[in-house]
Amino acid sequence: MTGHIGLLKAPDVYTRLQTSSTCSTTSVVSVLIACMLLAGLSPFTGKVAAITVFFLITSPVATHIIARYAWEEGIVPWRSFK
């Protein structure tokens, strides 16, 4: 829920990207860890652990690719002028 609020209140692409990637990564990883705890020691736990590691590697890479594309398109980060 807080990720959605952060997405709506964020002023630019980069802060929205940070909010959404943090929210999605923590929620998916926590669900996968809960699955591993419920399953106990079984082959299923190993498969879920492999999926968790894969997700922890690919999610930040995808976020970086999107941010890099935004930077190359000339979208400048928001700055607060006080």
C-alpha positions in Angstrom: 0.0 0.0 0.0 2.8 2.5 0.9 4.4 1.7 -2.4 1.3 2.8 -4.3 1.2 6.0 -2.3 4.9 6.7 -3.0 4.3 6.0 -6.7 1.6 8.6 -6.8 3.4 11.2 -4.8 6.9 10.9 -6.5 7.8 13.9 -8.6 9.8 12.2 -11.4 10.6 8.9 -13.1 13.6 8.1 -11.0 11.9 8.4 -7.6 8.9 6.5 -8.9 11.2 3.8 -10.2 13.0 3.5 -6.8 9.7 3.3 -5.0 8.2 0.7 -7.2 11.3 -1.5 -7.4 11.8 -1.4 -3.6 8.2 -2.3 -2.9 8.0 -5.1 -5.5 11.3 -6.6 -4.4 10.6 -6.7 -0.7 7.0 -8.0 -1.2 8.0 -10.8 -3.5 11.0 -11.9 -1.5 9.0 -11.9 1.7 6.3 -14.1 0.1 9.0 -16.5 -1.2 10.7 -16.7 2.2 7.3 -17.4 3.8 6.8 -20.3 1.3 10.2 -21.7 2.2 9.4 -21.6 5.9 6.0 -23.3 5.4 7.5 -26.0 3.2 10.3 -26.9 5.6 13.2 -28.9 4.3 12.1 -30.3 1.0 12.9 -30.1 -2.7 10.3 -27.4 -3.0 12.4 -25.2 -0.7 15.4 -25.5 -2.9 13.4 -24.5 -6.0 11.9 -21.5 -4.2 15.4 -20.5 -3.0 16.7 -20.6 -6.5 13.7 -18.5 -7.7 14.4 -16.0 -4.8 18.1 -15.7 -5.8 17.1 -15.2 -9.4 14.6 -12.5 -8.5 17.1 -10.7 -6.3 19.5 -10.6 -9.2 17.2 -9.7 -12.1 15.0 -7.1 -10.4 17.7 -4.5 -9.7 19.1 -5.1 -13.2 15.7 -4.4 -14.8 15.3 -1.3 -12.7 18.8 -0.1 -13.7 18.0 -0.7 -17.4 14.8 1.4 -17.2 16.6 4.2 -15.3 19.5 4.2 -17.8 17.0 4.4 -20.7 15.3 7.4 -19.0 18.7 9.1 -18.5 19.7 8.5 -22.2 16.3 10.0 -23.3 17.2 13.2 -21.5 14.8 13.0 -18.6 16.5 15.0 -15.9 16.0 14.2 -12.2 13.7 16.4 -10.1 15.4 18.9 -7.9 14.0 20.7 -5.0 14.7 24.5 -5.0 14.3 26.0 -1.5 
